[in-house]
Amino acid sequence: MVLSEDAVGYQAVLSELAKTEAFSTIVKEEMGDHSVSKSEVLPCIHRAYDHVSQNGHGDTDLITVYDKHHTSSEVAAMVCFLRLQERWDMEKKLQWREEVAPDYTKN
């Protein structure tokens, strides 16, 4: 995959990756998992890096996406990028997990 020459900086690269067919396929899958629509996920892509980098804590090899810290649309956007990198042919991929907070409203 070749990125645009205009893709400078983390967010610009993420925005370029979001234009790929592979990313679109993953978005469709995550829409069902997170009960969100594509129109709710796509705006989150353009602020993904900024939002996540402000909430980073610690220095571990495992990225944890907490649903209680983000909207469903933001979680879906982040998970899409993490799933996308799993498809790349590279030796060391980012290790991650999604942590869902318990729903205390259910009896």
C-alpha positions, -999 to +999 in steps of 0.1 A: +000+000+000+013+034-009+002+064+011-003+099-003+027+122-001+004+145+019+002+120+047+025+136+073+021+129+109+002+101+127-033+114+122-027+121+085-015+085+080-045+071+099-068+092+077-052+078+046-055+042+060-092+048+066-097+053+029-086+017+021-109-011+012-095-033+040-104-006+065-139-003+051-144-041+054-134-040+091-157-010+097-186-030+084-178-059+108-173-035+138-206-017+132-225-048+143-201-056+172-205-020+186-240-012+175-230+019+156-235+030+120-208+039+095-218+075+097-211+075+135-177+058+131-162+078+103-161+112+121-141+095+149-113+086+125-102+122+120-095+126+157-084+091+166-048+098+173-053+130+192-080+115+214-061+083+222-027+100+228-043+123+254-055+093+273-023+071+272-011+058+305+019+037+313+044+021+289+034-015+283+034-037+253-003-041+254-028-015+242-061-016+261-092+000+246-116+008+275-152+012+264-160+033+296-135+060+284-149+064+249-181+064+230-191+033+211-182+050+178-147+060+191-141+024+203-151+010+170-128+034+151-098+025+173-105-012+171-107-009+133-072+005+131-059-021+155-075-049+135-062-035+103-026-036+114-031-073+123-034-080+086-001-064+076+029-085+068+052-074+096+071-092+123+059-073+153+023-062+154+007-041+181-007-062+209-041-051+221-073-060+238-107-044+243-120-042+278-158-038+282-170-024+315-196-044+333-232-033+327-246-026+362-280-016+348-289-053+340-305-074+368 
